[in-house]
Amino acid sequence: MSVTLYHHPFSRAAGSVWALEEVGIDYELRWVDMMAGAQKAPEIVALNPMGKLPLLTDGDQVVTEVAAIALYLADRYAYGTLAPRVDDPARATYLRWSFFAPSVIEPGSTAKMYNWEARPGQVGWGTYETMLTAMESAIADRAFILGDTFSMADVVFGGTLRYMLRFNMVEKRPAFAAYVARLDARPALQRADARNAAIAKEHGLGG
């Protein structure tokens, strides 16, 4: 088995399981005991100097960061289906909102939660309200980021939004709730949730 995800169910690697389930390939989950600091072990730091999860290896290739892993998997294993081809105009929208999630939603929501003070023009997420309005525009009046077509952008953008809603880090707008409900209905996401839950139970983790 060439594809391995270094994994802990309470890390961002949980979302990478969804990406793997969507592309439908065989993969191995390699347990990393984050509570014991195993993500800082020399063999992991040699692959990812940040000493963080997720970390995916595909043969000799090493990929880190949630969005990069998801887009890599889509390009390599679901090109033209979960990933629009490079000559497809939809790829622009696909990339735009895929990178909006880690670049804007994550820091913007964290800034709001911890009351970080910054001038809107000096940070990539602007104001919290502008961020929410932009997020809503990505899914307003359509089923998924690309309209009626589900793509890996929904795993990245939608997975981030789903997490933020779960922990009350973004306002629960009706458009957000409806979008996440559509994502929750996907068999691949249900399989990923079940696998993450089973691993958490196996290792005696609550939550």
C-alpha positions in Angstrom: 0.0 0.0 0.0 1.7 3.2 -1.2 -0.5 5.9 0.3 -0.1 6.5 4.0 -1.7 9.2 6.1 -0.1 9.9 9.5 -3.1 10.3 11.5 -4.8 11.2 14.8 -8.6 11.6 14.8 -8.5 14.8 16.8 -6.2 16.5 14.3 -6.6 18.1 10.9 -5.7 14.6 9.6 -9.3 13.7 10.3 -10.4 15.8 7.3 -7.8 14.2 5.1 -9.5 10.9 5.7 -12.6 12.4 4.0 -10.5 13.4 1.0 -9.1 9.8 0.8 -12.5 8.3 1.0 -13.8 10.6 -1.8 -11.0 9.6 -4.2 -11.7 5.9 -3.4 -8.1 4.6 -3.2 -6.6 2.1 -0.8 -4.7 3.8 2.0 -3.1 3.2 5.4 -3.7 5.2 8.5 -0.6 5.4 10.6 -1.4 6.2 14.3 0.5 9.1 15.7 0.0 9.6 19.5 -0.2 13.4 19.6 -1.0 13.4 23.3 2.5 11.9 23.9 4.1 14.3 21.4 4.8 11.6 18.8 4.3 14.1 16.0 7.6 15.6 17.0 9.5 12.3 16.7 12.6 12.5 14.5 11.2 10.3 11.8 8.1 12.5 11.4 10.1 15.8 11.6 12.3 14.4 8.9 9.2 14.3 6.6 7.5 17.4 7.9 9.9 19.9 9.7 6.8 21.5 11.3 6.2 18.3 13.3 2.5 18.5 12.7 -0.3 16.5 11.2 -1.6 15.7 8.6 1.3 14.2 6.7 0.7 12.0 3.7 3.2 9.9 1.8 2.4 8.5 -1.7 5.4 6.3 -2.6 8.3 8.7 -2.4 6.1 11.8 -2.5 5.5 13.7 0.8 2.5 16.1 1.1 1.5 18.2 4.1 -1.2 20.7 4.8 -4.9 19.8 4.6 -5.7 21.8 1.4 -2.5 20.6 -0.4 -3.2 17.0 0.5 -6.8 17.2 -0.7 -5.9 18.9 -4.0 -3.0 16.6 -4.6 -5.2 13.5 -4.2 -7.9 15.0 -6.5 -5.3 15.8 -9.2 -3.6 12.5 -8.9 -6.5 10.1 -8.5 -9.7 11.9 -9.5 -8.5 14.4 -12.2 -11.4 15.6 -14.3 -14.0 14.5 -11.7 -13.2 15.8 -8.2 -10.6 18.2 -9.7 -11.5 20.3 -12.8 -8.9 20.0 -15.5 -6.5 22.9 -16.0 -8.4 23.9 -19.2 -11.8 23.9 -17.5 -12.9 27.4 -16.5 -14.3 25.9 -13.3 -10.8 25.3 -12.0 -10.4 29.0 -11.1 -13.4 28.9 -8.8 -12.2 25.5 -7.5 -8.8 26.9 -6.5 -10.1 30.2 -5.2 -12.3 28.7 -2.5 -10.0 25.8 -1.7 -7.3 28.3 -0.7 -9.8 30.7 0.9 -10.4 28.1 3.7 -6.8 27.9 5.2 -5.8 31.5 4.2 -8.9 33.4 5.4 -11.5 31.3 7.3 -9.1 29.6 9.7 -7.1 32.7 10.8 -10.2 35.0 10.6 -12.3 32.8 12.8 -9.4 32.3 15.3 -8.9 36.1 15.4 -12.5 36.6 16.2 -12.6 33.9 18.9 -9.5 35.3 20.7 -10.3 39.0 20.0 -7.1 39.6 18.2 -6.8 43.2 17.2 -5.6 44.0 13.6 -6.4 46.6 11.0 -8.5 45.0 8.3 -6.2 46.2 5.5 -3.2 44.6 7.2 -4.5 41.0 7.5 -5.6 38.6 4.8 -9.0 38.0 6.4 -10.2 41.6 6.5 -13.1 41.9 8.9 -15.1 39.0 10.4 -18.3 40.2 8.8 -16.7 40.6 5.3 -15.3 37.1 5.7 -18.7 35.6 6.5 -20.3 37.4 3.6 -17.6 36.1 1.2 -18.1 32.6 2.5 -21.8 32.8 1.9 -21.3 34.1 -1.6 -19.3 30.9 -2.4 -22.4 28.7 -1.8 -25.4 30.9 -2.1 -28.0 29.6 -4.6 -26.0 26.5 -5.4 -25.5 23.0 -4.1 -21.7 23.0 -4.0 -18.8 25.3 -4.7 -19.0 24.5 -8.5 -22.8 24.5 -8.6 -24.4 21.1 -8.9 -21.0 19.4 -9.2 -19.3 18.2 -6.0 -15.5 18.7 -6.0 -12.5 18.5 -3.7 -13.0 22.2 -3.1 -16.1 21.2 -1.0 -13.9 18.9 1.1 -11.5 21.7 1.9 -13.9 24.6 2.1 -16.8 22.6 3.4 -14.7 20.6 5.9 -13.4 23.8 7.3 -16.9 25.3 7.6 -18.3 22.1 9.1 -15.6 22.2 11.8 -16.1 25.9 12.5 -19.9 25.4 12.9 -19.4 22.4 15.2 -17.3 24.5 17.6 -19.3 27.7 17.2 -16.5 29.6 15.6 -18.6 31.1 12.8 -22.1 32.5 12.8 -24.7 29.7 12.0 -26.2 31.3 8.9 -29.0 29.3 7.1 -26.9 28.9 3.9 -24.0 27.4 5.9 -26.3 24.9 7.7 -28.0 23.8 4.5 -24.6 23.4 2.7 -23.1 21.3 5.6 -26.3 19.1 5.6 -25.7 18.3 2.0 -22.1 17.4 2.7 -23.1 15.3 5.7 -25.2 13.2 3.3 -22.2 12.1 1.3 -21.3 8.4 1.9 -17.5 9.2 1.8 -17.9 11.7 4.6 -19.9 9.2 6.6 -17.3 6.6 6.1 -14.6 9.0 7.2 -16.5 10.0 10.3 -17.0 6.4 11.2 -13.4 5.5 10.7 -12.2 8.5 12.8 -14.7 7.6 15.5 -13.6 4.0 15.5 -9.9 4.9 15.9 -10.7 7.4 18.7 -12.6 4.6 20.5 -9.8 2.1 19.9 -7.3 4.4 21.6 -9.7 5.4 24.5 -10.2 8.9 23.3 -13.4 10.8 24.3 -15.1 13.6 22.4 
